[in-house]
Amino acid sequence: MPHFLDSGAPFPDRDTIVFVTFGVIIVMLMPAFALPAVIRWARFPADTRFDDELALARTETTTAAIEALPRLADETDADPETVRRLDAEMREHLQALDTGADGDPADAARLHEDYNRLRLAVIAEKRTTMIRLRNERRIDDAVLRRMQASLDIEEVRLIAAPDDEE
């Protein structure tokens, strides 16, 4: 807001306009600061429907993938060892999903966190080794960048969405 008009005269009631504008902004922000307290006070029940649907979707999609694996392996002409490994991995994942649903959810969450923490530690070790190999001039910078990009993707997947692993 200008202090003076084009004619050089002081802007009329400038201080009042600034004060009122400031007051309106404060009044408009007050509900935003009070909203968390109002929500806690209201004690809304937890919505477990989402968690139930998420568990159902994870179990059903993994089961369907296991059932479709032989057909997909034939269509893609996949190596039998690759198919065996993927089948074992998906069955292990399905078993973990079932354990989490039937067993103690805290145990399933703890195991998931342990797994992610260990995988992140493994990624850090891989990074250290790659840099050592590059410093020893046993690998090229281009190889280092390619490997780092691959590890970055894996790390982001572990950190960004730990609950969305399928």
ABEGO torsion letter per residue (X at the ends): XBABBAAGBBBBGAAAAAAAAAAAAAAAAAAAAAAAAAAAAAGBBBBAAAAAAAAAAAAAAAAAAAAAAAAAAAAAGBBAAAAAAAAAAAAAAAAAAAAAAABBAAAAAAAAAAAAAAAAAAAAAAAAAAAAAAAAGABBAAAAAAAAAAAAAAAAAAAABAAABX
